[in-house]
Amino acid sequence: MRDGLDATSATRNAAKDVAKVGAASLMTTIRSIPVEQLVALQQIVETGSFDAAADELRISQSAISQRIKTLESQIGHIVVQRGKPAQATQTGQLLLRLARQVALAQEETARLIGDETNGNAVSIRIVVNADSLESWVLPALAPVARQAIALDIRRQDEHVSTGLLRNGEVMAAITADDQPVRGCSITPLGAMTYHAVCTPHFRAQWFAGGMTRTALERAPLVQFDRDDRLQYQFVRRITRAKIHPPTHYVPTSIGFDDAIALGFGWGLIPDSHARRYRKGALVRLSDEPVLMPLYWQQWKLSSPSLDAVAKAIIDASRTALVTS
């Protein structure tokens, strides 16, 4: 019996040794990837095609194709789906994130060696939910924008914004996801406060008897877009059921608020947005607020520019948001 156990143990140890060798070999391969291959991958994904990427890099299409073929041969995985547009595979997304981290480090180095007057701006890509973007985030980032930092701000719903962080499209995100993306740090920001509102006439027409299930099934609802879950979560909390009221989609924060103020339907508006309208233009359908906890997630990467953006966002959130 002991000989059998020893044999099993030896097999397991051998497997571990093989895994260690494989991991070490992969690490060596990753470290030896030429920067121009990572740049080629980044340009192909950002421009959507090999032709456009070749034009951007001022090289031939065959040259950029060869760079990707060599990269795929080294890694042992396909990194680009050849389509219209060209897209990164799951492995390609990991390498794309590496490419953008290398580019960030290069830009930071150029900025430190030179100075702000030389035009060496560091590009920082972040994703922000629309309500935060159109209320407190832009004022918070104004001082940062006056530095040698070029802000590339993407708008995405707070429930799905981490997808852009996960695939390497952005370096940081304001998100409702409290689970950190792999390789990222997370900081609680606080919560945005929303109330269900509509015009007085709309309430009299549709909610004279209160927010009953029947009224909610019939009353027109305003949604930001099809990723917007806030209204449906609020409705489900009241009705304990899935309902499908008539729905208007208005994909801008100001347009969304205005649609409600114009009587299109009812919806959840941040308290800070509701104050834009004259007194009495909007009425609350419920005194119970909806709190949307938000988090800041960013790459675990030393970057003075990214840290400056993070500090501006986190500092501003202390007064713009409430403790959830």
C-alpha positions as CSV (number, residue, x, y, z in Angstrom):
1,M,0.0,0.0,0.0
2,R,2.8,2.4,0.9
3,D,4.5,1.8,-2.5
4,G,1.2,2.7,-4.2
5,L,0.9,5.9,-2.2
6,D,4.5,6.8,-2.9
7,A,3.9,6.3,-6.6
8,T,0.8,8.5,-6.6
9,S,2.7,11.2,-4.7
10,A,5.5,11.0,-7.1
11,T,3.1,11.3,-10.1
12,R,1.5,14.4,-8.5
13,N,4.8,16.0,-7.8
14,A,5.9,15.3,-11.4
15,A,2.7,17.0,-12.7
16,K,3.4,20.0,-10.5
17,D,6.9,20.2,-11.8
18,V,5.6,20.1,-15.4
19,A,3.1,22.8,-14.6
20,K,5.9,25.0,-13.1
21,V,8.0,24.5,-16.2
22,G,5.0,25.4,-18.4
23,A,4.2,28.5,-16.4
24,A,7.9,29.6,-16.4
25,S,8.0,29.1,-20.2
26,L,4.9,31.1,-20.7
27,M,6.2,33.9,-18.6
28,T,9.4,33.9,-20.7
29,T,7.3,34.0,-23.8
30,I,5.2,37.0,-22.6
31,R,8.3,38.9,-21.5
32,S,9.9,38.4,-24.9
33,I,7.0,39.7,-27.0
34,P,8.3,42.6,-29.1
35,V,6.5,45.9,-28.4
36,E,5.7,46.3,-32.2
37,Q,3.6,43.1,-32.0
38,L,1.5,44.5,-29.1
39,V,1.2,47.8,-30.9
40,A,-0.1,46.0,-34.0
41,L,-2.7,44.1,-32.0
42,Q,-3.8,47.4,-30.3
43,Q,-4.2,49.2,-33.6
44,I,-6.1,46.4,-35.3
45,V,-8.6,46.2,-32.5
46,E,-9.0,50.0,-32.2
47,T,-9.3,50.6,-36.0
48,G,-11.3,47.5,-36.7
49,S,-9.2,46.1,-39.5
50,F,-5.7,45.1,-40.6
51,D,-5.8,47.7,-43.5
52,A,-6.6,50.6,-41.2
53,A,-4.1,49.5,-38.7
54,A,-1.4,49.3,-41.3
55,D,-2.2,52.8,-42.5
56,E,-2.1,54.1,-39.0
57,L,1.3,52.5,-38.4
58,R,2.5,53.4,-41.9
59,I,3.5,49.8,-42.7
60,S,2.2,47.4,-45.3
61,Q,-0.7,45.1,-44.6
62,S,1.5,42.1,-45.1
63,A,3.9,43.4,-42.4
64,I,1.1,43.9,-39.8
65,S,-0.3,40.5,-40.7
66,Q,3.1,38.9,-40.2
67,R,3.4,40.6,-36.7
68,I,0.1,39.0,-35.6
69,K,1.0,35.6,-37.1
70,T,4.3,35.7,-35.2
71,L,2.6,36.7,-32.0
72,E,0.0,33.9,-32.3
73,S,2.8,31.4,-33.1
74,Q,4.7,32.5,-30.0
75,I,1.7,32.4,-27.7
76,G,0.1,29.3,-29.2
77,H,-3.4,31.0,-29.4
78,I,-5.3,33.0,-31.9
79,V,-5.4,36.6,-30.7
80,V,-7.5,38.3,-33.4
81,Q,-10.8,37.2,-35.0
82,R,-10.6,38.1,-38.6
83,G,-13.9,39.8,-39.3
84,K,-15.5,43.2,-39.9
85,P,-14.6,44.6,-37.5
86,A,-11.6,42.6,-36.4
87,Q,-11.9,41.8,-32.7
88,A,-9.6,40.4,-30.0
89,T,-10.2,36.9,-28.9
90,Q,-10.2,36.1,-25.1
91,T,-6.5,35.7,-25.2
92,G,-6.1,38.7,-27.4
93,Q,-8.0,40.8,-24.9
94,L,-5.5,39.9,-22.2
95,L,-2.6,40.9,-24.5
96,L,-4.5,44.0,-25.5
97,R,-4.6,45.0,-21.9
98,L,-0.9,44.4,-21.7
99,A,-0.4,46.5,-24.8
100,R,-2.3,49.5,-23.4
101,Q,-0.4,49.2,-20.1
102,V,2.9,49.3,-22.0
103,A,1.7,52.3,-23.9
104,L,0.7,54.0,-20.7
105,A,4.1,53.4,-19.2
106,Q,5.8,54.7,-22.4
107,E,3.6,57.9,-22.3
108,E,4.4,58.4,-18.6
109,T,8.1,58.0,-19.2
110,A,8.0,60.5,-22.2
111,R,6.1,63.0,-19.9
112,L,8.7,62.6,-17.1
113,I,11.7,62.9,-19.4
114,G,10.2,65.9,-21.2
115,D,7.8,68.4,-19.7
116,E,4.2,69.5,-20.2
117,T,5.1,72.2,-22.7
118,N,6.5,69.6,-25.1
119,G,3.0,68.2,-25.8
120,N,3.7,64.9,-24.2
121,A,0.2,64.1,-23.0
122,V,-0.7,60.9,-21.3
123,S,-4.0,59.4,-22.5
124,I,-6.2,58.0,-19.8
125,R,-9.2,55.9,-20.8
126,I,-12.0,55.6,-18.3
127,V,-15.7,54.6,-18.4
128,V,-18.4,56.4,-16.4
129,N,-22.1,56.0,-16.0
130,A,-24.2,58.7,-17.7
131,D,-25.8,60.2,-14.6
132,S,-22.4,60.7,-12.9
133,L,-20.8,62.0,-16.1
134,E,-23.4,64.6,-16.5
135,S,-23.5,65.8,-12.9
136,W,-20.4,65.6,-10.8
137,V,-17.6,63.8,-12.7
138,L,-16.8,66.5,-15.3
139,P,-16.3,69.3,-12.7
140,A,-14.2,66.9,-10.7
141,L,-11.9,66.2,-13.7
142,A,-11.6,69.8,-14.9
143,P,-8.3,70.4,-13.0
144,V,-6.9,67.1,-14.3
145,A,-7.8,68.1,-17.9
146,R,-5.6,71.2,-17.5
147,Q,-2.6,69.0,-16.9
148,A,-0.7,67.1,-19.6
149,I,-3.4,64.4,-19.4
150,A,-5.8,63.6,-22.3
151,L,-9.0,62.1,-21.0
152,D,-10.8,59.5,-23.1
153,I,-14.2,59.1,-21.4
154,R,-16.5,56.3,-22.4
155,R,-20.2,56.3,-21.4
156,Q,-21.6,53.0,-20.2
157,D,-24.3,51.8,-17.7
158,E,-22.8,51.2,-14.3
159,H,-23.9,47.6,-14.3
160,V,-21.9,46.6,-17.4
161,S,-19.0,49.1,-17.4
162,T,-16.6,46.5,-15.9
163,G,-16.8,44.7,-19.2
164,L,-14.7,47.5,-20.8
165,L,-12.2,47.3,-17.9
166,R,-12.0,43.5,-18.2
167,N,-11.2,43.4,-21.9
168,G,-8.6,46.2,-21.6
169,E,-10.5,48.9,-23.4
170,V,-10.3,51.3,-20.4
171,M,-7.9,51.7,-17.5
172,A,-10.6,52.5,-14.9
173,A,-14.3,52.5,-14.3
174,I,-17.1,53.9,-12.2
175,T,-19.2,50.8,-11.7
176,A,-22.0,49.3,-9.6
177,D,-20.0,46.0,-9.5
178,D,-18.5,45.5,-6.0
179,Q,-16.4,42.6,-7.1
180,P,-13.0,43.8,-8.4
181,V,-12.0,42.9,-11.9
182,R,-8.9,40.7,-11.9
183,G,-5.8,42.8,-11.8
184,C,-7.7,45.9,-10.6
185,S,-8.1,47.7,-7.2
186,I,-11.5,48.8,-6.0
187,T,-12.6,51.8,-3.9
188,P,-16.1,52.5,-2.7
189,L,-17.3,55.9,-3.8
190,G,-20.7,56.2,-2.1
191,A,-24.2,56.1,-3.6
192,M,-26.3,58.2,-6.0
193,T,-29.8,59.0,-4.6
194,Y,-32.7,58.5,-7.0
195,H,-36.5,59.1,-6.6
196,A,-39.3,58.0,-8.9
197,V,-40.8,61.1,-10.4
198,C,-43.2,62.3,-13.0
199,T,-45.3,65.4,-13.8
200,P,-48.3,66.2,-11.6
201,H,-50.6,65.6,-14.6
202,F,-49.0,62.2,-15.3
203,R,-49.5,61.2,-11.7
204,A,-53.1,62.2,-11.7
205,Q,-53.7,60.3,-14.9
206,W,-51.9,57.1,-14.1
207,F,-51.2,56.9,-10.4
208,A,-54.2,58.4,-8.7
209,G,-54.5,55.3,-6.7
210,G,-50.8,54.9,-5.9
211,M,-48.1,52.8,-7.4
212,T,-50.1,49.6,-7.7
213,R,-49.1,46.7,-9.9
214,T,-51.9,47.4,-12.3
215,A,-50.9,51.1,-12.6
216,L,-47.2,50.2,-13.1
217,E,-48.1,47.7,-15.9
218,R,-50.1,50.4,-17.8
219,A,-48.2,53.6,-17.1
220,P,-45.6,54.5,-19.7
221,L,-42.0,54.2,-18.4
222,V,-38.9,56.1,-19.5
223,Q,-35.7,54.1,-19.8
224,F,-32.2,55.3,-20.6
225,D,-31.4,52.4,-22.8
226,R,-31.8,48.6,-22.8
227,D,-28.9,48.2,-20.3
228,D,-30.7,50.4,-17.8
229,R,-31.9,48.2,-15.0
230,L,-32.7,50.8,-12.3
231,Q,-36.4,51.3,-13.1
232,Y,-37.1,47.6,-13.4
233,Q,-35.3,46.8,-10.1
234,F,-37.5,49.5,-8.5
235,V,-40.7,48.1,-10.0
236,R,-39.8,44.5,-9.0
237,R,-39.2,45.7,-5.4
238,I,-42.7,47.0,-5.4
239,T,-44.6,44.4,-7.3
240,R,-42.4,41.3,-6.7
241,A,-43.0,40.4,-10.3
242,K,-41.7,41.0,-13.8
243,I,-43.9,43.4,-15.7
244,H,-43.6,45.0,-19.1
245,P,-45.1,48.5,-19.3
246,P,-45.0,50.7,-22.4
247,T,-41.4,52.0,-22.6
248,H,-39.7,55.1,-24.1
249,Y,-35.9,54.9,-24.6
250,V,-34.1,58.2,-24.3
251,P,-30.3,57.5,-24.2
252,T,-28.9,60.8,-22.8
253,S,-29.2,61.9,-19.1
254,I,-30.5,65.4,-19.9
255,G,-32.9,64.0,-22.6
256,F,-34.1,61.3,-20.2
257,D,-34.9,63.9,-17.5
258,D,-36.5,66.2,-20.0
259,A,-38.7,63.4,-21.4
260,I,-40.1,62.8,-17.9
261,A,-40.6,66.5,-17.3
262,L,-42.4,66.7,-20.6
263,G,-44.8,64.0,-19.6
264,F,-43.5,61.0,-21.7
265,G,-43.6,58.8,-18.6
266,W,-42.2,58.3,-15.2
267,G,-38.7,57.3,-14.2
268,L,-36.0,57.5,-11.6
269,I,-34.0,60.7,-11.6
270,P,-31.0,61.5,-9.4
271,D,-31.9,64.2,-6.8
272,S,-29.2,66.5,-8.2
273,H,-30.9,66.3,-11.6
274,A,-34.4,67.0,-10.3
275,R,-33.2,70.3,-8.9
276,R,-32.7,71.6,-12.4
277,Y,-36.5,71.9,-12.9
278,R,-38.7,74.6,-11.5
279,K,-40.5,73.9,-8.3
280,G,-43.6,71.7,-8.8
281,A,-42.6,70.6,-12.3
282,L,-41.9,67.1,-11.0
283,V,-43.5,65.2,-8.2
284,R,-42.3,62.1,-6.3
285,L,-44.3,58.9,-6.7
286,S,-42.6,57.4,-3.6
287,D,-40.8,59.0,-0.7
288,E,-38.5,56.0,-0.5
289,P,-35.2,56.7,-2.3
290,V,-33.3,54.3,-4.4
291,L,-29.6,54.2,-3.6
292,M,-27.1,53.2,-6.3
293,P,-23.8,52.3,-4.7
294,L,-20.8,53.1,-7.0
295,Y,-17.2,51.9,-7.0
296,W,-14.0,53.1,-8.6
297,Q,-12.0,50.3,-10.2
298,Q,-8.6,50.8,-11.8
299,W,-5.6,48.9,-13.1
300,K,-3.0,47.9,-10.4
301,L,-0.4,49.8,-12.3
302,S,1.9,52.6,-11.1
303,S,0.9,55.7,-13.1
304,P,0.9,59.3,-11.8
305,S,-1.6,60.3,-14.4
306,L,-4.1,57.5,-13.6
307,D,-3.6,58.2,-9.9
308,A,-4.4,61.9,-10.5
309,V,-7.6,60.9,-12.2
310,A,-8.5,58.5,-9.4
311,K,-7.8,61.1,-6.7
312,A,-10.0,63.6,-8.4
313,I,-12.9,61.2,-8.7
314,I,-12.6,59.8,-5.2
315,D,-12.3,63.2,-3.6
316,A,-15.3,64.6,-5.5
317,S,-17.4,61.6,-4.6
318,R,-17.2,62.4,-0.9
319,T,-19.5,65.5,-1.4
320,A,-21.4,64.4,-4.6
321,L,-22.5,61.0,-3.2
322,V,-24.0,59.7,0.0
323,T,-22.7,57.0,2.3
324,S,-24.5,53.8,1.2
